[in-house]
Amino acid sequence: MKKQIVMVLISALVIGGSNLSLPGNVVNAKQLDEVEKKEESSVFATEEENKEKDSEKEESVTEDTEETQKDIDEDTLNTEEKELEVISDHSDILESSEVEMTVPIYNYEIDNVIVPTTYAMSLNPYGLPIVVGKDNVSTEQVVSKEYGIINKSSTDKIVTVTLTVEDLNNEITFVDSEEEVKNSDDETYAVYLSIIPSDGKEIKIDGVEADTDTSASALSDVDMSGAKEQAVALHAGENHIAFRLSRATYNFDNISLSKEKPEAEEVLNLIGLSPDGRSVTAFTFGGAMNPKADWEKLSKGIKVSAAYDYQTADGTEKIIDGTGSLIAVD
């Protein structure tokens, strides 16, 4: 019952704001409440202060980080500039001595055309029997051996033969056909002198087919089948005929990578002539003479000289029908 009253009194006193003395236990309670309030206020203030300090620290850290990153960026830029300077002036580069390298072009072309070295021909206006080689007797008015040409090159070749004809009597008339010879009068020393090309059949020497081992001297007397219908007339002065010959077959062996290009004979091996049979060709001389003319009045004959040259074919040449290799000459 007393406890109730005391509580009422405290309430009344608080409400009334009196400055009456209170019992000790009441005063202590009030003081404790004030202390708690002060402590709460202090804690709150401390928390706020800590928040402000943390914020300041974060701002400081951020500023420091930004400053540090800025310093790093500046250092990087300075380093790049330094590198550029080093590259430009080579002040910090260790240089070795210069080493040169020779780079050869491994391209091989073998030029090797074999032609005859000697010739034998005679004019036979009266058809006398003339021995031409072993077991061969001719009564033709123009008697000649047959001559071979071999292409042992690594490329197709155009072989041009220049035949220079000279009349040592200054009396002979060179005509274009046998018909013109027949139509000549008794006073005309008419001669139809021609080149007869091979018709493309095998070229043989003593019954053996010409091959890579055939010598130039052997080509001065071969056996061939002639394409008489494609004969080319010769006249006084220079005359030109040409043949297209296929390349021989080679293989490469022991090509080593080195600073110097190996010689062709070190790496190229000749296997054989062209499989199409057109690495070899041949020709002979033929023709007709006016039998009505008095040939005994001429004390001299004619002179024929032969010269050869060749070049790499470009592939546009057309071989004349009926021949093995003959092409037209411009």
Solvent accessible surface area in square Angstrom, and as a share of the most:
residue,aa,sasa,rsa
1,M,179,0.80
2,K,168,0.71
3,K,155,0.66
4,Q,119,0.53
5,I,90,0.46
6,V,62,0.36
7,M,116,0.52
8,V,100,0.57
9,L,99,0.49
10,I,47,0.24
11,S,57,0.37
12,A,55,0.42
13,L,38,0.19
14,V,109,0.63
15,I,148,0.75
16,G,57,0.55
17,G,63,0.60
18,S,60,0.39
19,N,153,0.79
20,L,115,0.57
21,S,113,0.73
22,L,51,0.26
23,P,72,0.45
24,G,49,0.48
25,N,115,0.59
26,V,17,0.10
27,V,49,0.28
28,N,91,0.47
29,A,61,0.47
30,K,122,0.52
31,Q,97,0.43
32,L,105,0.52
33,D,64,0.33
34,E,81,0.36
35,V,71,0.41
36,E,80,0.36
37,K,125,0.53
38,K,146,0.62
39,E,98,0.44
40,E,119,0.53
41,S,70,0.45
42,S,63,0.41
43,V,82,0.47
44,F,127,0.53
45,A,45,0.35
46,T,63,0.36
47,E,87,0.39
48,E,66,0.29
49,E,92,0.41
50,N,70,0.36
51,K,128,0.54
52,E,104,0.47
53,K,112,0.47
54,D,73,0.38
55,S,49,0.32
56,E,108,0.49
57,K,129,0.55
58,E,116,0.52
59,E,103,0.46
60,S,50,0.32
61,V,92,0.53
62,T,68,0.40
63,E,104,0.47
64,D,81,0.42
65,T,79,0.46
66,E,108,0.48
67,E,100,0.45
68,T,74,0.43
69,Q,89,0.40
70,K,114,0.48
71,D,72,0.38
72,I,87,0.44
73,D,76,0.39
74,E,81,0.36
75,D,85,0.44
76,T,65,0.38
77,L,98,0.49
78,N,86,0.44
79,T,69,0.40
80,E,86,0.39
81,E,79,0.36
82,K,121,0.51
83,E,93,0.42
84,L,117,0.58
85,E,101,0.45
86,V,26,0.15
87,I,109,0.55
88,S,86,0.55
89,D,84,0.44
90,H,96,0.43
91,S,79,0.51
92,D,97,0.50
93,I,80,0.40
94,L,178,0.88
95,E,122,0.54
96,S,106,0.69
97,S,95,0.61
98,E,157,0.71
99,V,132,0.76
100,E,152,0.68
101,M,161,0.72
102,T,94,0.55
103,V,112,0.64
104,P,36,0.23
105,I,139,0.71
106,Y,72,0.28
107,N,102,0.53
108,Y,31,0.12
109,E,90,0.40
110,I,39,0.20
111,D,79,0.41
112,N,51,0.26
113,V,18,0.10
114,I,31,0.16
115,V,37,0.21
116,P,7,0.04
117,T,86,0.50
118,T,85,0.49
119,Y,87,0.33
120,A,47,0.36
121,M,60,0.27
122,S,44,0.29
123,L,47,0.24
124,N,5,0.02
125,P,21,0.13
126,Y,115,0.44
127,G,27,0.26
128,L,110,0.55
129,P,96,0.60
130,I,53,0.27
131,V,108,0.62
132,V,20,0.11
133,G,32,0.31
134,K,172,0.73
135,D,140,0.73
136,N,75,0.39
137,V,89,0.51
138,S,20,0.13
139,T,79,0.46
140,E,100,0.45
141,Q,38,0.17
142,V,6,0.03
143,V,9,0.05
144,S,17,0.11
145,K,63,0.27
146,E,45,0.20
147,Y,0,0.00
148,G,0,0.00
149,I,0,0.00
150,I,0,0.00
151,N,0,0.00
152,K,28,0.12
153,S,0,0.00
154,S,24,0.16
155,T,34,0.20
156,D,25,0.13
157,K,4,0.02
158,I,13,0.07
159,V,0,0.00
160,T,28,0.17
161,V,0,0.00
162,T,23,0.13
163,L,0,0.00
164,T,50,0.29
165,V,2,0.01
166,E,78,0.35
167,D,17,0.09
168,L,74,0.37
169,N,27,0.14
170,N,137,0.70
171,E,94,0.42
172,I,21,0.11
173,T,64,0.37
174,F,24,0.10
175,V,17,0.10
176,D,80,0.42
177,S,38,0.24
178,E,88,0.40
179,E,104,0.46
180,E,75,0.34
181,V,3,0.02
182,K,134,0.57
183,N,111,0.57
184,S,15,0.10
185,D,84,0.43
186,D,81,0.42
187,E,146,0.66
188,T,41,0.24
189,Y,25,0.10
190,A,0,0.00
191,V,0,0.00
192,Y,25,0.10
193,L,0,0.00
194,S,1,0.01
195,I,0,0.00
196,I,17,0.09
197,P,1,0.01
198,S,2,0.02
199,D,35,0.18
200,G,47,0.46
201,K,133,0.56
202,E,101,0.45
203,I,9,0.04
204,K,74,0.32
205,I,31,0.16
206,D,129,0.67
207,G,54,0.51
208,V,100,0.57
209,E,93,0.42
210,A,7,0.05
211,D,61,0.32
212,T,28,0.16
213,D,127,0.66
214,T,18,0.10
215,S,55,0.36
216,A,32,0.25
217,S,79,0.51
218,A,29,0.23
219,L,0,0.00
220,S,11,0.07
221,D,65,0.34
222,V,3,0.02
223,D,79,0.41
224,M,26,0.12
225,S,42,0.27
226,G,35,0.34
227,A,2,0.01
228,K,141,0.60
229,E,132,0.59
230,Q,56,0.25
231,A,30,0.23
232,V,49,0.28
233,A,25,0.20
234,L,0,0.00
235,H,70,0.31
236,A,67,0.52
237,G,31,0.30
238,E,120,0.54
239,N,16,0.08
240,H,82,0.36
241,I,3,0.01
242,A,4,0.03
243,F,1,0.00
244,R,42,0.15
245,L,0,0.00
246,S,11,0.07
247,R,128,0.47
248,A,5,0.04
249,T,54,0.31
250,Y,45,0.17
251,N,69,0.35
252,F,112,0.47
253,D,65,0.34
254,N,119,0.61
255,I,73,0.37
256,S,71,0.46
257,L,172,0.86
258,S,52,0.33
259,K,145,0.61
260,E,123,0.55
261,K,78,0.33
262,P,22,0.14
263,E,102,0.46
264,A,22,0.17
265,E,137,0.61
266,E,107,0.48
267,V,2,0.01
268,L,17,0.08
269,N,65,0.33
270,L,64,0.32
271,I,109,0.55
272,G,19,0.18
273,L,34,0.17
274,S,16,0.10
275,P,133,0.84
276,D,88,0.45
277,G,53,0.51
278,R,102,0.37
279,S,1,0.01
280,V,21,0.12
281,T,3,0.02
282,A,0,0.00
283,F,0,0.00
284,T,14,0.08
285,F,11,0.05
286,G,6,0.06
287,G,19,0.18
288,A,13,0.10
289,M,3,0.01
290,N,0,0.00
291,P,75,0.47
292,K,105,0.44
293,A,3,0.02
294,D,61,0.31
295,W,23,0.08
296,E,149,0.67
297,K,150,0.63
298,L,30,0.15
299,S,107,0.69
300,K,125,0.53
301,G,37,0.36
302,I,31,0.16
303,K,111,0.47
304,V,43,0.25
305,S,59,0.38
306,A,35,0.27
307,A,59,0.46
308,Y,51,0.20
309,D,81,0.42
310,Y,89,0.34
311,Q,120,0.53
312,T,67,0.39
313,A,15,0.12
314,D,108,0.56
315,G,54,0.52
316,T,114,0.66
317,E,47,0.21
318,K,153,0.65
319,I,30,0.15
320,I,52,0.26
321,D,108,0.56
322,G,45,0.43
323,T,8,0.05
324,G,5,0.05
325,S,2,0.01
326,L,5,0.02
327,I,15,0.08
328,A,80,0.62
329,V,65,0.38
330,D,189,0.98
